[in-house]
Amino acid sequence: MLCFACIETTNGGLPSKRALPRLPEVTHYKNAMSLCYAVLVDGGFIKRKLGNAANPMTAEAAEVFISAVVSHPALSDLRLHRVYFYDAAPLTDKVQKPLGGPLIDYSLEPAAKRNQTLHQQLPRLDNLALRMGELTHNGWRIRPSKLKNGAQQVEVGHDDLLPAIQQKGVDMRIGLDIAALTLKKIAQVIVLVTGDSDFVPAMKFARREGARLYLVTMGHGVKDAMLEHADLLLDVPYQRPPRVSAT
């Protein structure tokens, strides 16, 4: 498989859609069965599985994993409709930290830049659509280590404050797409990549409407309800990120 680094680029260094490696075809359209499937990927979930603080997930790693999903033998006789990747746009606000802290420009943070690059690259893969939620800054919280000593009073400075950031709209979009794909009979099989039990109602809805629900948990421990309302649990191999060695 070609990687992003090996592809000639256009448009200021960003690879064009045509130049990127194609996700493997499940079968030729003319010979495909009438059953169609869609893959819905919880981006926040696979970021934690394919990356860590020291080695964040890259577009290349996401591409390899998605290719492994659509190449699964359980999907070999089905026709791929589309891969949907759900994530939140990086926070770009400027926020003044209280208690004499500095002005924080989230758009300059390394995580924001990495996610912007990721969101530019992923949609250029064939048959992939990016569905975006948002991140919001909801004030500040005290660093947990500051509260561990059991003291009735603690002195707090700006270094003890962490941003309270909330993701919005991602779960809703996954649920709406599951409903739309099944109600409109666009996909007869939903392949859901997540470990979040909040999607159980959407999983139940899809099955009530006649769709089959395949679940990819990447080995993550999930609640029994998720397994109960999945028709098949797909075991998809993936490359774990290197562990951070203790110093």
LINRAMO-V398566 format. One record per helix or strand of 2 or more residues. SS is the DSSP state (alpha for helix, beta for strand). FROM is the first residue (numbers start at 1). TO is the last residue. If there is no record, write none. Layout:
BEGIN
<<SS | FROM | TO> <SS | FROM | TO>>
END
This chain:
BEGIN
<<alpha | 4 | 6> <alpha | 29 | 31> <beta | 36 | 42> <alpha | 43 | 50> <alpha | 59 | 70> <alpha | 73 | 75> <beta | 79 | 89> <beta | 94 | 96> <beta | 103 | 105> <alpha | 106 | 108> <alpha | 110 | 122> <beta | 128 | 142> <alpha | 144 | 147> <alpha | 158 | 160> <beta | 161 | 168> <alpha | 170 | 183> <beta | 189 | 193> <alpha | 197 | 208> <beta | 212 | 216> <alpha | 224 | 228> <beta | 232 | 233>>
END
